[in-house]
């Protein structure tokens, strides 16, 4: 390092005769500054870094240096975000840590980037096969550490040897022919970056997918790639659709996956120690990171959770069930919550029956499963959607099919593994079953339709019954029917249906006169109404009946009408009473009487009292919320239009209520089906 006083430089430059010195000094300072600027993000043969030194990318986003993860005392060389999080994205000597803080990173004589311990032993080196002179390693603004030759050609990149982090512009690759793969490998623990149990990368079997493996056993898969997204992931935010790019070369058997989100450059994926692939995004304006997505997200995302021919529904209890047409292979294990044994077909297919017995039977069919994560091991053809079913049905080895516009026709020949029920997006999936299984489905439909129709009929009947009872509520409390074929003799009485009143003969006090009237049907026998108040009977004989013209009459011994009260034109009418006029009238007659009298401004009807009318002002009118009496006020015809409008509103409300009740019933049925298996419900 050079420390030069600016004053001294100024004096040297300004002194006479020192012009040559000035030029030489300026040139020297230029090269010193040039070398210093190049050393900020670069390691060369002449400039190495020692613990705890570091280099920083030109945009100051990334740093390469020495670190100790978690509570470990071991030292590692790595790259991390140059912010408060210091999230590590790459580790060089992950399997050979430095025991003390004495490590060195430099360029070897043959042009390799190496990590040395204090004994100058190589703990890690870049994978460069040929010797290169004047090599240099530069940390780019993308977080990629690139080793260049003397012609500025890239001979090695850290992005080609990732650890547990998938960065922008990094490529995960696979080569079916050579078996070479660029994939992620998890840390063993948060304090130990050595290679752990989990790995993640591309799988090119038939249709490209992203897999994570646990010791080479599938742990999670993304679903098939359709050219824009992986169809087994439903929670991808729309702004990230189209950000992934998968380039496949079928001729060479290679593929590569990368991502570049135009609106969000601060995103990376990390494979954690538990096998979860986490999408991390930087919080706006802060040096903080948050997890946006996680794969697997729930227990059903784990590969093959329900075994072969099983389907996993995370919102069901239990989460695993057999696909329709199948049953558990080991019922005891399933009852204990161990579903890995899967399911077996309940009824052989037509093709199987022909091969075994020669009996063709009825043709197989397909059951639809909506919004699912289709199984692994799909085969792809270019057939259009309408031909996909025909091709599968005509091929005895085809047991299921599905169609995606970006992929085409997918079919399955062997076991169906890793099927999951989604609740949004997903793919329609069709499974081949015997014809008898289709009959069972039809029977379920018949039962459900019958129950629904029956429920609707009951609901409608209940509605009309309620309306009828509402209209009949006043008649239900009316007194006993009194007809021309029936009469009462003193001391006979007629009791009201509610047993509150009675019609018959009585004599007040010690009087010998007899009257016809209505009394309370209790010990008090208080008089409510008297028919012959001004014409008492002088003998004990009396018969009250209804004449042929419908009038209430008192018959003498000589069968002559003594009293006559206008009652109704229908001799089979109910006996009803009012208060002021002491006339007998049914409910509908009460309205007619008031309407025919201009002085009548309102009327009401009570089964015990009868027809009441008002001629003057209406006072002390109160609204009750239980019991009470229906009250009718005389208004102009224009006011009735407003009332009709209320009815126009009420009728749709009532109809809407019925519709809501029917919908509620269907929802209840839907939820009842979903409780055991959502798949059965959706289909």
C-alpha positions as CSV (number, residue, x, y, z in Angstrom):
1,X,0.0,0.0,0.0
2,X,1.3,3.5,-0.9
3,X,0.6,6.5,1.3
4,X,1.6,9.7,-0.5
5,X,1.0,13.2,0.9
6,X,-1.0,15.4,-1.5
7,X,1.1,18.4,-0.3
8,X,4.3,16.6,-1.2
9,X,3.0,15.7,-4.6
10,X,2.0,19.3,-5.2
11,X,5.4,20.6,-4.2
12,X,7.2,18.2,-6.5
13,X,5.0,19.1,-9.4
14,X,5.3,22.8,-8.9
15,X,9.1,23.0,-8.3
16,X,11.1,24.3,-11.3
17,X,13.0,21.7,-13.2
18,X,10.9,18.8,-11.9
19,X,8.7,18.4,-14.9
20,X,10.1,15.0,-15.7
21,X,9.6,13.8,-12.2
22,X,6.0,15.1,-12.3
23,X,5.2,13.1,-15.4
24,X,6.8,9.9,-14.0
25,X,5.0,10.3,-10.7
26,X,1.6,10.8,-12.4
27,X,2.1,7.7,-14.6
28,X,3.1,5.7,-11.5
29,X,0.0,6.8,-9.6
30,X,-2.2,6.0,-12.5
31,X,-1.0,2.4,-12.6
32,X,-1.2,2.0,-8.9
33,X,-4.8,3.3,-8.9
34,X,-5.6,1.1,-11.9
35,X,-4.3,-2.0,-10.1
36,X,-6.1,-1.0,-6.9
37,X,-9.4,-0.6,-8.8
38,X,-9.1,-4.0,-10.4
39,X,-8.3,-5.6,-7.1
40,X,-11.7,-4.7,-5.5
41,X,-13.6,-7.6,-7.2
42,X,-10.8,-9.7,-8.6
43,X,-8.2,-12.2,-7.5
44,X,-5.1,-12.5,-9.6
45,X,-1.8,-14.5,-9.4
46,X,-0.2,-11.5,-7.8
47,X,-3.1,-10.6,-5.4
48,X,-4.6,-13.2,-3.1
49,X,-6.9,-12.8,-0.1
50,X,-6.2,-14.1,3.4
51,X,-8.6,-14.6,6.2
52,X,-10.4,-12.3,7.0
53,X,-9.9,-10.3,3.7
54,X,-12.6,-10.3,1.1
55,X,-13.5,-8.9,-2.4
56,X,-16.8,-7.2,-3.3
57,X,-18.6,-7.2,-6.6
58,X,-18.6,-3.8,-8.4
59,X,-22.2,-3.1,-7.5
60,X,-21.5,-4.0,-3.8
61,X,-24.2,-6.6,-3.8
62,X,-22.1,-9.7,-3.2
63,X,-19.0,-10.4,-1.1
64,X,-16.5,-13.3,-1.3
65,X,-14.4,-14.1,1.7
66,X,-14.1,-16.3,4.8
67,X,-17.0,-17.1,7.2
68,X,-18.1,-19.4,10.0
69,X,-21.7,-20.6,9.7
70,X,-24.0,-20.8,12.7
71,X,-22.2,-21.7,15.9
72,X,-19.4,-23.5,14.0
73,X,-15.8,-22.4,14.6
74,X,-14.7,-23.8,11.2
75,X,-13.8,-21.4,8.4
76,X,-15.2,-21.7,4.9
77,X,-14.7,-19.7,1.7
78,X,-18.0,-18.5,0.2
79,X,-20.1,-15.9,-1.4
80,X,-22.9,-14.1,0.4
81,X,-25.2,-11.1,0.1
82,X,-23.4,-8.0,1.1
83,X,-26.2,-6.8,3.4
84,X,-27.5,-7.3,6.9
85,X,-28.7,-10.8,6.1
86,X,-25.3,-12.1,4.9
87,X,-27.2,-15.0,3.2
88,X,-24.6,-17.4,1.9
89,X,-25.2,-18.5,-1.8
90,X,-22.1,-20.5,-2.5
91,X,-19.4,-22.3,-0.6
92,X,-16.0,-23.5,-2.1
93,X,-14.5,-25.8,0.5
94,X,-17.8,-27.1,1.9
95,X,-16.5,-30.6,2.6
96,X,-13.0,-29.6,3.8
97,X,-13.2,-26.7,6.3
98,X,-10.4,-24.7,7.6
99,X,-9.7,-25.3,11.3
100,X,-8.1,-22.0,12.0
101,X,-8.4,-18.5,10.5
102,X,-5.3,-18.9,8.3
103,X,-6.8,-19.7,4.9
104,X,-5.7,-18.2,1.6
105,X,-7.5,-17.9,-1.7
106,X,-5.3,-17.4,-4.8
107,X,-4.5,-18.4,-8.4
108,X,-2.2,-21.3,-8.7
109,X,0.7,-21.6,-11.1
110,X,-1.4,-23.7,-13.5
111,X,-4.3,-21.1,-13.5
112,X,-6.6,-22.8,-11.0
113,X,-8.5,-20.9,-8.2
114,X,-7.5,-22.7,-5.0
115,X,-8.2,-22.5,-1.3
116,X,-5.1,-23.3,0.9
117,X,-4.6,-23.9,4.6
118,X,-1.7,-22.7,6.6
119,X,0.4,-25.7,5.5
120,X,-0.3,-24.7,1.9
121,X,-2.4,-27.8,1.3
122,X,-5.1,-27.5,-1.4
123,X,-8.5,-27.9,0.3
124,X,-10.5,-27.0,-2.8
125,X,-9.7,-26.0,-6.4
126,X,-11.7,-25.0,-9.5
127,X,-12.2,-27.8,-12.0
128,X,-9.9,-26.7,-14.8
129,X,-8.4,-29.4,-16.9
130,X,-5.8,-27.4,-18.8
131,X,-3.1,-25.2,-17.5
132,X,-3.8,-21.5,-18.0
133,X,-1.4,-18.5,-17.7
134,X,-2.4,-15.2,-16.3
135,X,-5.8,-16.4,-15.1
136,X,-7.9,-14.2,-12.9
137,X,-11.1,-14.7,-10.9
138,X,-13.8,-12.0,-10.8
139,X,-16.9,-11.7,-8.7
140,X,-19.7,-10.4,-11.0
141,X,-22.7,-8.4,-10.1
142,X,-24.8,-11.5,-10.6
143,X,-23.1,-13.3,-7.7
144,X,-21.2,-15.5,-10.1
145,X,-17.5,-16.1,-9.5
146,X,-15.9,-16.5,-13.0
147,X,-12.3,-17.6,-13.8
148,X,-11.0,-16.0,-16.9
149,X,-7.9,-16.9,-19.0
150,X,-5.6,-14.3,-20.5
151,X,-7.9,-13.8,-23.4
152,X,-10.9,-12.9,-21.1
153,X,-12.4,-16.3,-21.9
154,X,-14.4,-18.0,-19.2
155,X,-12.9,-21.3,-18.2
156,X,-14.8,-21.9,-14.9
157,X,-17.9,-20.5,-13.1
158,X,-19.2,-21.0,-9.6
159,X,-22.7,-21.1,-11.2
160,X,-21.7,-24.4,-12.8
161,X,-20.9,-25.9,-9.4
162,X,-23.8,-24.6,-7.2
163,X,-24.2,-25.6,-3.6
164,X,-27.7,-25.1,-2.2
165,X,-28.8,-21.9,-4.0
166,X,-30.4,-21.3,-7.4
167,X,-29.7,-17.8,-8.6
168,X,-30.9,-15.6,-11.4
169,X,-29.2,-16.5,-14.7
170,X,-27.9,-19.7,-13.2
171,X,-28.7,-22.9,-15.1
172,X,-29.7,-26.3,-13.7
173,X,-28.8,-28.7,-16.4
174,X,-29.0,-32.4,-17.1
175,X,-27.6,-34.7,-19.8
176,X,-29.3,-38.0,-20.2
177,X,-26.6,-39.5,-22.3
178,X,-23.5,-38.6,-20.1
179,X,-25.3,-38.5,-16.8
180,X,-23.8,-35.1,-16.0
181,X,-26.1,-32.9,-14.0
182,X,-25.9,-29.4,-12.5
183,X,-28.1,-29.6,-9.4
184,X,-28.5,-28.2,-5.9
185,X,-27.4,-30.0,-2.8
186,X,-28.5,-29.1,0.7
187,X,-26.3,-28.3,3.6
188,X,-26.0,-31.0,6.3
189,X,-27.1,-28.6,8.9
190,X,-27.3,-24.8,9.4
191,X,-23.8,-24.9,10.9
192,X,-22.4,-27.4,8.5
193,X,-22.4,-26.6,4.7
194,X,-21.1,-30.0,3.7
195,X,-23.2,-32.0,1.3
196,X,-26.5,-33.1,3.0
197,X,-29.2,-35.7,2.2
198,X,-31.2,-33.6,-0.3
199,X,-30.6,-32.7,-3.8
200,X,-32.7,-30.8,-6.5
201,X,-32.5,-30.7,-10.3
202,X,-34.2,-31.6,-13.6
203,X,-35.6,-34.9,-14.5
204,X,-36.1,-35.5,-18.2
205,X,-38.1,-38.8,-18.0
206,X,-40.7,-38.3,-20.9
207,X,-41.7,-34.7,-19.8
208,X,-39.3,-32.4,-17.9
209,X,-40.0,-31.9,-14.2
210,X,-38.1,-30.5,-11.3
211,X,-37.4,-33.0,-8.5
212,X,-36.0,-33.0,-5.1
213,X,-34.5,-36.2,-3.8
214,X,-33.8,-37.5,-0.3
215,X,-30.8,-39.8,-0.7
216,X,-31.7,-40.3,-4.4
217,X,-35.3,-41.2,-3.5
218,X,-38.0,-38.8,-4.9
219,X,-39.1,-36.4,-2.2
220,X,-41.1,-33.8,-4.2
221,X,-41.8,-33.0,-7.9
222,X,-43.0,-29.9,-9.6
223,X,-45.3,-31.6,-12.1
224,X,-44.8,-31.6,-15.9
225,X,-43.5,-28.5,-17.7
226,X,-46.0,-27.2,-20.3
227,X,-43.8,-24.5,-21.8
228,X,-44.8,-21.8,-19.4
229,X,-45.1,-23.3,-16.0
230,X,-45.0,-26.6,-14.0
231,X,-48.5,-27.9,-13.8
232,X,-48.0,-29.5,-10.4
233,X,-47.5,-26.1,-8.8
234,X,-50.7,-24.1,-8.3
235,X,-49.6,-21.2,-6.0
236,X,-47.3,-19.5,-8.4
237,X,-48.0,-15.7,-8.4
238,X,-49.0,-14.5,-11.8
239,X,-46.1,-12.0,-12.0
240,X,-43.7,-15.0,-11.9
241,X,-45.4,-16.9,-14.7
242,X,-43.1,-16.8,-17.8
243,X,-40.1,-16.0,-15.7
244,X,-38.8,-19.6,-16.0
245,X,-37.1,-20.8,-19.1
246,X,-36.6,-24.5,-19.9
247,X,-34.6,-25.3,-23.0
248,X,-34.7,-28.9,-24.1
249,X,-32.6,-30.6,-26.8
250,X,-34.2,-33.9,-27.4
251,X,-31.6,-34.9,-30.0
252,X,-28.8,-34.5,-27.5
253,X,-30.8,-35.5,-24.5
254,X,-30.1,-32.3,-22.6
255,X,-32.1,-29.6,-20.9
256,X,-31.5,-26.5,-18.8
257,X,-33.6,-24.5,-16.5
258,X,-33.1,-20.8,-15.6
259,X,-35.2,-17.9,-14.4
260,X,-35.2,-14.2,-14.8
261,X,-38.1,-12.2,-13.3
262,X,-38.3,-8.9,-15.0
263,X,-40.2,-7.1,-12.2
264,X,-38.3,-8.8,-9.3
265,X,-34.5,-9.1,-9.6
266,X,-34.0,-9.8,-5.9
267,X,-35.1,-13.4,-5.8
268,X,-33.3,-16.7,-5.2
269,X,-34.2,-20.3,-4.4
270,X,-32.5,-22.3,-1.7
271,X,-32.7,-26.0,-0.8
272,X,-32.7,-26.1,3.0
273,X,-31.5,-28.9,5.3
274,X,-35.1,-30.4,5.5
275,X,-35.4,-30.7,1.7
276,X,-37.6,-27.7,1.2
277,X,-37.1,-25.6,-1.9
278,X,-37.6,-22.0,-0.6
279,X,-38.2,-19.0,-2.8
280,X,-36.7,-15.9,-1.0
281,X,-37.6,-12.4,-2.0
282,X,-36.1,-9.2,-0.6
283,X,-38.4,-6.9,1.2
284,X,-38.8,-3.6,-0.6
285,X,-36.4,-1.0,0.5
286,X,-35.0,-3.2,3.3
287,X,-32.0,-5.5,3.7
288,X,-34.3,-8.3,4.7
289,X,-35.5,-11.4,3.0
290,X,-38.8,-13.2,3.3
291,X,-40.0,-16.7,2.1
292,X,-42.5,-16.2,-0.7
293,X,-43.1,-19.9,-1.6
294,X,-42.1,-23.3,-0.2
295,X,-42.0,-26.7,-1.9
296,X,-43.2,-29.0,-0.6
297,X,-45.9,-26.8,0.9
298,X,-48.0,-29.4,2.7
299,X,-47.9,-33.1,3.6
300,X,-49.6,-34.0,0.3
301,X,-46.8,-32.5,-1.7
302,X,-44.5,-35.2,-0.5
303,X,-43.9,-37.7,-3.3
304,X,-46.2,-40.7,-3.3
305,X,-47.7,-40.0,0.1
306,X,-50.7,-42.2,-0.6
307,X,-49.0,-44.9,-2.6
308,X,-50.0,-46.3,-6.0
309,X,-53.6,-45.5,-7.1
310,X,-54.1,-43.4,-4.1
311,X,-55.0,-39.7,-4.0
312,X,-54.0,-37.1,-1.4
313,X,-56.4,-34.3,-0.3
314,X,-54.8,-32.0,2.3
315,X,-58.2,-30.7,3.4
316,X,-59.7,-34.2,3.9
317,X,-59.5,-36.4,7.0
318,X,-57.8,-38.8,6.5
319,X,-55.8,-37.1,3.8
320,X,-55.4,-40.3,1.8
321,X,-58.1,-42.3,-0.1
322,X,-58.2,-44.7,-3.0
323,X,-59.1,-43.4,-6.5
324,X,-62.6,-44.4,-7.4
325,X,-62.7,-48.0,-8.6
326,X,-59.8,-49.0,-6.3
327,X,-59.6,-50.2,-2.7
328,X,-56.8,-50.3,-0.1
329,X,-54.2,-53.0,-0.7
330,X,-53.6,-53.5,3.0
331,X,-56.6,-52.4,5.1
332,X,-54.8,-52.8,8.4
333,X,-52.0,-50.5,7.4
334,X,-54.5,-47.9,6.0
335,X,-56.4,-48.0,9.3
336,X,-53.2,-47.1,11.1
337,X,-52.5,-44.2,8.8
338,X,-49.8,-45.9,6.8
339,X,-50.9,-45.4,3.2
340,X,-47.6,-46.2,1.3
341,X,-48.9,-49.7,0.3
342,X,-51.4,-47.9,-2.0
343,X,-54.5,-49.3,-3.6
344,X,-55.5,-52.1,-6.0
345,X,-58.2,-52.2,-8.7
346,X,-61.6,-53.4,-7.4
347,X,-63.0,-54.7,-10.7
348,X,-60.9,-56.0,-13.6
349,X,-60.9,-54.0,-16.8
350,X,-62.5,-55.4,-20.0
351,X,-59.1,-56.1,-21.5
352,X,-58.1,-58.1,-18.5
353,X,-61.3,-60.1,-18.6
354,X,-60.9,-60.9,-22.3
355,X,-57.3,-62.1,-21.7
356,X,-58.3,-64.4,-18.8
357,X,-61.8,-65.6,-19.5
358,X,-62.4,-64.7,-23.1
359,X,-65.6,-62.8,-22.0
360,X,-65.7,-59.4,-23.7
361,X,-68.3,-58.0,-21.3
362,X,-69.2,-54.3,-21.4
363,X,-66.7,-51.7,-22.6
364,X,-64.6,-49.9,-20.1
365,X,-65.2,-46.2,-19.4
366,X,-63.4,-43.2,-17.8
367,X,-64.1,-41.5,-14.5
368,X,-63.2,-37.8,-14.4
369,X,-61.1,-36.3,-11.5
370,X,-61.1,-32.5,-11.7
371,X,-58.3,-30.2,-10.6
372,X,-55.6,-32.7,-9.7
373,X,-51.8,-33.0,-9.9
374,X,-51.5,-35.7,-12.5
375,X,-49.3,-38.7,-11.7
376,X,-45.6,-39.2,-12.5
377,X,-44.4,-41.2,-15.5
378,X,-46.7,-39.6,-18.1
379,X,-46.1,-40.4,-21.8
380,X,-46.7,-37.6,-24.2
381,X,-48.3,-37.7,-27.7
382,X,-49.3,-34.9,-30.1
383,X,-52.9,-36.0,-30.3
384,X,-55.6,-33.3,-29.9
385,X,-57.9,-33.3,-26.9
386,X,-60.9,-34.9,-28.6
387,X,-58.6,-37.8,-29.8
388,X,-56.9,-38.3,-26.5
389,X,-59.7,-40.4,-25.0
390,X,-60.1,-42.5,-28.1
391,X,-56.4,-43.4,-28.2
392,X,-56.4,-44.4,-24.6
393,X,-59.6,-46.5,-24.9
394,X,-58.3,-48.3,-27.9
395,X,-55.1,-49.3,-26.1
396,X,-55.6,-51.9,-23.4
397,X,-52.3,-50.9,-21.7
398,X,-53.6,-47.3,-21.2
399,X,-55.1,-46.9,-17.8
400,X,-55.5,-43.1,-17.7
401,X,-55.2,-39.9,-19.7
402,X,-55.1,-36.1,-19.3
403,X,-54.7,-33.2,-21.7
404,X,-52.9,-29.9,-21.3
405,X,-52.8,-27.3,-24.1
406,X,-49.0,-26.8,-23.6
407,X,-48.1,-30.4,-23.3
408,X,-50.7,-32.3,-25.4
409,X,-52.1,-35.7,-24.7
410,X,-50.7,-37.4,-21.7
411,X,-51.3,-41.1,-21.0
412,X,-50.3,-43.6,-18.3
413,X,-49.6,-47.3,-18.7
414,X,-48.5,-48.6,-15.3
415,X,-49.1,-47.5,-11.8
416,X,-50.5,-44.1,-11.0
417,X,-48.2,-42.5,-8.4
418,X,-48.2,-39.1,-6.7
419,X,-51.8,-37.9,-7.4
420,X,-52.9,-34.9,-5.4
421,X,-56.2,-33.1,-5.2
422,X,-56.0,-29.4,-5.9
423,X,-58.5,-26.7,-5.0
424,X,-57.6,-24.2,-7.7
425,X,-56.1,-24.7,-11.2
426,X,-55.0,-28.3,-11.7
427,X,-55.7,-30.6,-14.6
428,X,-58.7,-32.8,-15.5
429,X,-57.6,-36.4,-15.1
430,X,-59.5,-39.4,-16.5
431,X,-59.0,-42.9,-15.1
432,X,-60.0,-46.1,-16.9
433,X,-62.4,-48.3,-14.9
434,X,-64.7,-51.3,-15.6
435,X,-68.2,-50.6,-16.8
436,X,-69.7,-51.8,-13.5
437,X,-67.8,-49.0,-11.7
438,X,-69.6,-46.5,-13.9
439,X,-72.9,-48.1,-12.9
440,X,-72.1,-47.4,-9.3
441,X,-71.4,-43.8,-10.1
442,X,-74.8,-43.6,-11.9
443,X,-76.5,-45.2,-8.9
444,X,-75.0,-42.5,-6.7
445,X,-76.3,-39.9,-9.0
446,X,-79.8,-41.4,-8.9
447,X,-79.7,-41.4,-5.1
448,X,-78.4,-37.9,-4.9
449,X,-80.9,-36.6,-7.4
450,X,-83.8,-38.3,-5.6
451,X,-82.8,-36.9,-2.3
452,X,-82.4,-33.4,-3.8
453,X,-85.7,-33.5,-5.6
454,X,-87.5,-34.9,-2.5
455,X,-85.9,-32.1,-0.4
456,X,-87.1,-29.5,-2.9
457,X,-90.6,-30.9,-2.9
458,X,-90.7,-30.9,0.9
459,X,-89.4,-27.4,1.0
460,X,-92.0,-26.2,-1.5
461,X,-94.8,-28.1,0.3
462,X,-93.7,-26.6,3.6
463,X,-93.8,-23.1,2.1
464,X,-97.3,-23.5,0.8
465,X,-98.4,-25.0,4.1
466,X,-96.9,-22.0,5.9
467,X,-98.8,-19.7,3.6
468,X,-102.0,-21.6,4.1
469,X,-101.6,-21.5,7.8
470,X,-100.8,-17.8,7.7
471,X,-104.1,-17.2,5.9
472,X,-106.0,-19.5,8.2
473,X,-104.6,-18.3,11.4
474,X,-107.7,-16.2,12.4
475,X,-110.1,-19.0,11.5
476,X,-108.1,-21.5,13.6
477,X,-109.3,-19.6,16.7
478,X,-112.9,-19.2,15.5
479,X,-115.8,-20.5,17.7
480,X,-117.6,-23.8,17.0
481,X,-119.3,-24.0,13.6
482,X,-123.1,-23.4,13.8
483,X,-125.2,-24.6,10.9
484,X,-128.9,-24.9,10.0
485,X,-128.9,-28.6,10.8
486,X,-127.8,-27.9,14.3
487,X,-129.6,-26.2,17.2
488,X,-129.1,-25.7,20.9
489,X,-131.7,-25.9,23.6
490,X,-131.7,-24.3,27.0
491,X,-129.4,-25.1,28.8
492,X,-127.2,-26.5,26.0
493,X,-124.2,-24.4,24.9
494,X,-121.7,-24.3,22.1
495,X,-118.0,-24.0,23.2
496,X,-115.5,-22.1,21.1
497,X,-112.6,-24.1,19.7
498,X,-110.2,-22.5,22.2
499,X,-112.6,-23.2,25.1
500,X,-112.5,-19.5,26.1
501,X,-116.2,-18.7,25.3
502,X,-119.6,-20.3,25.0
503,X,-122.9,-19.5,23.3
504,X,-126.1,-20.3,25.1
505,X,-129.0,-19.3,27.5
506,X,-128.5,-17.5,30.8
507,X,-130.5,-15.5,33.4
508,X,-128.7,-12.7,35.1
509,X,-128.9,-12.7,38.9
510,X,-132.2,-13.9,40.3
511,X,-134.1,-12.9,37.2
512,X,-136.5,-15.3,35.7
513,X,-135.9,-13.9,32.2
514,X,-133.7,-15.9,29.8
515,X,-131.3,-14.4,27.4
516,X,-129.2,-15.7,24.5
517,X,-125.6,-14.6,24.5
518,X,-121.9,-15.2,24.7
519,X,-120.2,-15.7,28.1
520,X,-116.7,-16.5,29.3
521,X,-116.4,-20.2,29.6
522,X,-115.1,-20.1,33.2
523,X,-116.3,-19.8,36.7
524,X,-117.1,-16.1,36.4
525,X,-119.4,-16.7,33.3
526,X,-119.0,-13.0,32.5
527,X,-121.3,-11.9,29.7
528,X,-119.6,-10.7,26.5
529,X,-122.5,-10.2,24.2
530,X,-126.4,-10.4,24.5
531,X,-128.6,-11.2,21.4
532,X,-132.0,-10.4,22.9
533,X,-131.2,-7.7,25.3
534,X,-134.5,-5.9,24.8
535,X,-136.6,-9.1,24.2
536,X,-136.0,-11.5,27.1
537,X,-137.6,-14.9,27.2
538,X,-140.2,-15.5,29.8
539,X,-140.1,-19.3,29.7
540,X,-137.4,-21.8,30.0
541,X,-138.0,-23.2,26.6
542,X,-135.9,-21.9,23.8
543,X,-134.1,-23.2,20.8
544,X,-131.5,-21.2,18.9
545,X,-130.8,-22.3,15.3
546,X,-130.1,-21.0,11.8
547,X,-132.9,-20.5,9.4
548,X,-132.9,-21.5,5.7
549,X,-131.9,-18.0,4.7
550,X,-128.9,-18.1,6.9
551,X,-130.2,-16.0,9.8
552,X,-129.8,-16.8,13.5
553,X,-133.3,-17.2,15.0
554,X,-134.8,-18.1,18.4
555,X,-137.6,-20.6,18.0
556,X,-140.7,-20.6,20.4
557,X,-142.6,-23.7,21.3
558,X,-144.9,-23.1,18.4
559,X,-141.8,-23.0,16.1
560,X,-142.2,-19.4,15.3
561,X,-139.2,-17.2,14.9
562,X,-139.0,-14.9,17.9
563,X,-135.7,-13.1,17.1
564,X,-133.8,-12.8,13.8
565,X,-130.2,-11.6,13.3
566,X,-128.7,-11.1,9.9
567,X,-125.8,-13.5,9.8
568,X,-124.7,-14.6,6.4
569,X,-125.9,-15.8,3.0
570,X,-124.1,-19.1,3.5
571,X,-125.7,-21.4,6.1
572,X,-122.5,-23.4,6.5
573,X,-120.6,-20.3,7.7
574,X,-118.6,-20.0,10.9
575,X,-120.3,-18.0,13.8
576,X,-118.3,-14.8,14.3
577,X,-119.2,-11.7,16.3
578,X,-118.3,-8.0,16.5
579,X,-118.5,-5.5,19.3
580,X,-120.4,-2.3,18.6
581,X,-123.1,-3.2,16.1
582,X,-123.7,-6.7,17.6
583,X,-124.0,-8.2,14.1
584,X,-122.7,-11.6,13.3
585,X,-120.3,-11.6,10.3
586,X,-117.4,-13.8,9.0
587,X,-114.0,-12.3,8.4
588,X,-114.5,-11.6,4.7
589,X,-118.0,-10.2,5.4
590,X,-116.4,-7.8,7.9
591,X,-114.4,-6.1,5.2
592,X,-117.6,-5.8,3.0
593,X,-119.6,-4.2,5.8
594,X,-116.9,-1.6,6.4
595,X,-116.4,-0.8,2.8
596,X,-120.1,-0.3,2.2
597,X,-120.3,2.2,5.0
598,X,-118.6,5.5,4.2
599,X,-118.3,6.4,7.9
600,X,-116.3,3.2,8.5
601,X,-112.6,4.2,8.4
602,X,-111.1,0.9,9.7
603,X,-111.9,-2.6,10.9
604,X,-110.3,-5.5,12.6
605,X,-111.3,-9.0,13.3
606,X,-110.8,-11.2,16.3
607,X,-112.1,-14.8,16.5
608,X,-113.3,-14.3,20.1
609,X,-114.7,-10.8,19.7
610,X,-115.8,-10.7,16.1
611,X,-115.8,-7.8,13.6
612,X,-114.8,-4.4,15.1
613,X,-115.2,-1.2,13.1
614,X,-114.2,2.5,13.7
615,X,-115.9,5.7,12.6
616,X,-113.8,8.5,14.1
617,X,-110.1,9.1,14.9
618,X,-107.8,6.1,15.5
619,X,-106.0,6.5,18.8
620,X,-103.8,4.4,21.0
621,X,-102.7,2.1,18.1
622,X,-99.6,0.1,19.1
623,X,-97.4,-2.4,17.2
624,X,-97.0,-5.8,19.0
625,X,-94.4,-8.4,18.2
626,X,-96.3,-11.4,19.4
627,X,-100.0,-12.1,19.3
628,X,-102.0,-8.9,18.6
629,X,-104.7,-8.3,16.0
630,X,-104.6,-7.7,12.3
631,X,-105.8,-4.1,11.7
632,X,-107.2,-2.8,8.3
633,X,-107.3,0.9,7.5
634,X,-109.3,2.4,4.7
635,X,-107.1,4.2,2.2
636,X,-107.3,5.6,-1.3
637,X,-106.7,3.3,-4.2
638,X,-103.3,5.1,-5.0
639,X,-102.0,4.0,-1.6
640,X,-102.9,0.4,-2.6
641,X,-100.4,0.6,-5.5
642,X,-97.7,1.2,-2.9
643,X,-98.8,-1.9,-1.0
644,X,-98.8,-3.9,-4.2
645,X,-95.2,-2.7,-4.8
646,X,-94.4,-4.1,-1.4
647,X,-95.9,-7.4,-2.4
648,X,-93.8,-7.3,-5.6
649,X,-90.8,-7.0,-3.4
650,X,-91.9,-9.6,-0.9
651,X,-92.6,-12.2,-3.5
652,X,-89.0,-12.2,-5.0
653,X,-87.7,-12.2,-1.5
654,X,-89.7,-15.3,-0.6
655,X,-88.7,-17.0,-3.9
656,X,-85.1,-16.0,-3.3
657,X,-85.3,-17.5,0.2
658,X,-86.5,-20.8,-1.3
659,X,-83.7,-20.8,-3.8
660,X,-81.2,-20.0,-1.1
661,X,-82.6,-22.9,0.9
662,X,-82.2,-25.3,-2.1
663,X,-78.7,-24.0,-2.6
664,X,-77.9,-24.5,1.1
665,X,-79.1,-28.1,0.7
666,X,-76.9,-28.7,-2.2
667,X,-74.0,-27.2,-0.3
668,X,-74.7,-29.4,2.6
669,X,-74.7,-32.5,0.4
670,X,-71.4,-31.3,-1.2
671,X,-69.8,-30.8,2.2
672,X,-71.1,-34.1,3.4
673,X,-69.4,-35.8,0.4
674,X,-66.2,-33.8,0.8
675,X,-65.8,-34.8,4.4
676,X,-64.6,-38.2,3.5
677,X,-63.1,-37.6,0.1
678,X,-63.1,-34.3,-1.7
679,X,-62.4,-36.0,-5.0
680,X,-65.7,-37.8,-4.9
681,X,-67.4,-34.5,-4.2
682,X,-65.9,-32.6,-7.1
683,X,-66.6,-35.3,-9.6
